[in-house]
Amino acid sequence: IAEGWQEEAAVNWRWGTMTLAGFLLPAVFDNAITWMSELGCVPSTTGEAAAASKEGEDTEARAVDGKPSRSKGRLIAAVTIGDFFHNLCDGFFVGAAFKSCGTDFGWKVSLATVLHELPQELADYAVLTGPGVGLTPFKALVINFLSGLSVALGAVIVNASEVDNGFVGLLLAFG
């Protein structure tokens, strides 16, 4: 991480900022999704709930399959966005391993990434197809596949960029 910065303070504030950003960004996204769903940017009602709102009933209290439809949209968005950024950081790790440490170590990091992704992706699939969300298996697989492509995106970003190891270290601190 210290490569490129001579002062200890320059290293510490950059590393600390990236580490805090990695912790706080999910909360920022959660709040943004909540705010967008309250504004109506995220679909929050079905036909039945929309009809109920015309009659003056509280749409949040009306449930579809036992859960308010707004929370379904929030859950889908949270799983998808969280998985996207998690996989993007995994791609940063894989790309940094291939770029800085060689092919042999890169394949080892790739294997470790695949092995830790399997249970996490199965959990995402279970959440998306479970009673809280109720997506069809095909839709859940498509969402998981699309968010999984961010691993390749992260590896491409690290390998295609001409940045020094200090910046790669900051990306790793973020992840």
Residue pairs with C-beta under 8 A, 6 or more apart in sequence:
1 11
1 14
1 15
1 166
1 169
1 170
1 173
2 11
2 166
2 169
3 164
3 165
3 166
3 169
4 164
4 165
4 166
4 167
5 11
5 14
5 166
14 170
15 169
15 170
15 173
18 170
18 171
18 173
18 174
19 173
19 174
21 174
22 89
22 173
22 174
22 175
25 85
26 82
26 85
29 78
29 81
29 82
30 78
33 42
33 74
33 77
33 78
33 81
34 74
36 42
37 44
37 70
37 73
37 74
42 70
42 73
42 74
42 77
43 69
43 73
44 59
44 69
44 70
44 73
45 53
45 59
45 69
45 70
46 64
46 69
48 62
48 64
49 59
49 62
49 64
49 69
50 59
52 59
52 62
53 59
59 68
60 68
60 70
61 68
62 68
63 69
64 72
65 131
65 134
66 131
67 132
71 132
72 132
72 133
72 134
75 127
75 132
75 133
76 128
76 133
76 135
76 143
79 124
79 127
79 128
79 143
80 143
80 147
83 120
83 121
83 124
83 144
83 147
83 148
84 147
84 150
85 150
86 120
87 117
87 147
87 148
87 149
87 150
87 151
87 154
88 150
88 151
88 153
88 154
89 154
89 171
89 174
89 175
90 113
90 117
90 151
90 154
90 175
91 150
91 151
91 152
91 153
91 154
91 155
91 156
91 157
91 158
92 154
92 155
92 157
92 158
92 168
92 171
92 172
92 174
92 175
93 109
93 113
93 154
93 172
93 175
94 106
94 109
94 110
94 113
94 151
94 154
94 155
95 154
95 155
95 156
95 157
95 158
95 159
96 158
96 168
96 171
96 172
97 105
97 106
97 108
97 109
97 110
98 105
98 106
98 109
98 155
98 159
99 158
99 159
99 168
100 165
100 168
101 109
113 151
117 148
117 151
121 144
121 148
124 140
124 144
124 147
125 137
125 140
125 141
125 144
127 133
128 135
128 139
128 140
128 143
128 144
129 135
129 136
129 137
129 140
135 143
158 168
158 171
161 167
